[in-house]
Amino acid sequence: MNTIDAVRKSVTVGVPADRAFRVFTEGIDGWWFREHHIGASELKEVVLEPRAGGRWYEIGVDGTECQWGHVLQWDPPHRIVLAWQIDATWHFDPKLVTEVEVRFIADTPERTTVELEHRDLERFGADRDTMRSGFDSPDGWQGLLDRFGQATA
């Protein structure tokens, strides 16, 4: 596992870890950027199935489903590890697996730090730097975490 080139982001939210975990997982559709989708039609819903092996996918307004990856580890309310299987052309690639680990760290009973690490970016090959720049941009993981933080309020 190469963590040198990983993208790491965090946000602190004013809710208990179990609520933060639920908003991140069960409520992902409420905070995900609507323009961040890979299907041909507009995004209707983001789905994260709540279990190891569960699917992570989008449903378009036309009813089509596009797979994004799957749940590798499910450990509520402490952490979740997702397989990101979207390639540099923004298509699902079942052979590509980069990992997105999200940790929910209870600072106090009513405050949680959420740390996200997107790793194994070298698996994008020649597109590694381009993908890393996108994940590290304001519209990447930090922007998503900021929206998640707003959704916890």
N, C-alpha and C positions, 0 to 999 in steps of 0.2 A: 504494500500500500504506500503510495507516494503522497505524502502530505506537504511536501515542500511547495508545490505549486497550487495547493488548495486555496479556495476562496473561503475566508472566515468572516462572518458577520454576527452581530448580536443586537438584542434589544432588551430593555428591562420594562416589565409591565407590572401594573399595580393590582395583580390578581394572584390567587394561590396557584401553585404549579398544576394542580389537577384541572383547574379552569383553563389555564393557558394551553395545556395539552389538548383539551377538548376543542377549544376555538381553533387551534392550529389544524387539527385532524378533521373533526366532524364539521367544523365551520369553514373549511378551506375555500369553499365556493363564495363565501361572503367577503373575503379579502383578496382573493387572487385578481391580478390585473386582467380585465376582460380582453385586452388586446394581446395577451400572452397565450396564444393557442396555435396549434399546428394543423387543425382541420381546415377544409376549404370554406366552411360556413362560419358565421360568427359563433362565439362561445356562448352556450346556454348554461353549462354546469361543469364544475370540476368535482371529480369523485375520488376519494381516497378510502378504499375498503379497510375497515378497522381490524386488521389481523395480519400476522406474518403470512406472506404469500398473497395477500390481497392486491387487487389491481389499483393502479393510479392512472386515471384517464380523464378525458374530456368528452362531453356530449355537445355536439353542435346544435344550433337552432333547427337544422334540418333533420335531427335525430341520429346523425352518424356519430360513432364513437371512434376516438383516436387514443390509442394506448400511449402513455408517457413512460411507464415503468411499473414497478411493483414494490410492495412493502417487504423489506428484508428482515427487519427486526421491529417488534411492537412491544414496548415496555412502558405502559402508562403508569404514572404520569412523568416518568423520568426521561425517556428518549424514544426516538423513532429513527430508523435508518431506511431510506428509500433508494431504490435503484432508478437512476435517471438514464433513460434509454433513448434519448432524442439526440440525433447526430447534428453535425454542423450545418446540414441543409434543412434542419428543422423537420425531420421525419423520424418516426419510430424505427429503431434498429434493434432487433432482438439480440444481436450479437454484442452490442455495445452496453456496457454497464459501468457508469460512474456512480459514486455514492454520495447521497445527501444525508448527513447525520444531523439531527436536531436534538439538543439536550435542554431540559427544563430544570433549572437549578433554583430551588427555593432559597431566596436570600432571607426572607422573613415569612411568617405565615400568610402575609398579604402582598408579597412582592416576589417576582420570579425573573431571573435572567434567562433569556432564551438564546442559546448559542447554536449557530448553524455553520456547518463545514461541508463544502462541496469538494470532494477529493477524487483522485484517480483521473485527473484531467489529461494526463499524458496519453490516455486511451483514445483521445481525439486525434492523435497523430499530428500531422502537419497543421491541423486546425486548432491545436491546443491553445495557443496564445490568443487567437480570435475569440474562442469560446470563453476563456478565462476573463478576457476584457469585458465581454457581455455580462457574465455572471457577477463581475466586480463593479459594474457600472451603477449609477444611481437608479436606473430602471431595472436592475438585476435583483439579486437577493436582498440587498439592504432596503430597496424600495418596497419589496414584498414584505419584509419583516416590519417595516414602519407601518404599512397598511394592516398587517396582522395586529400590531400593537394597538392601533386605533380601534380595531374590532373587539379587543378584549374589554374596552371601557364600558 
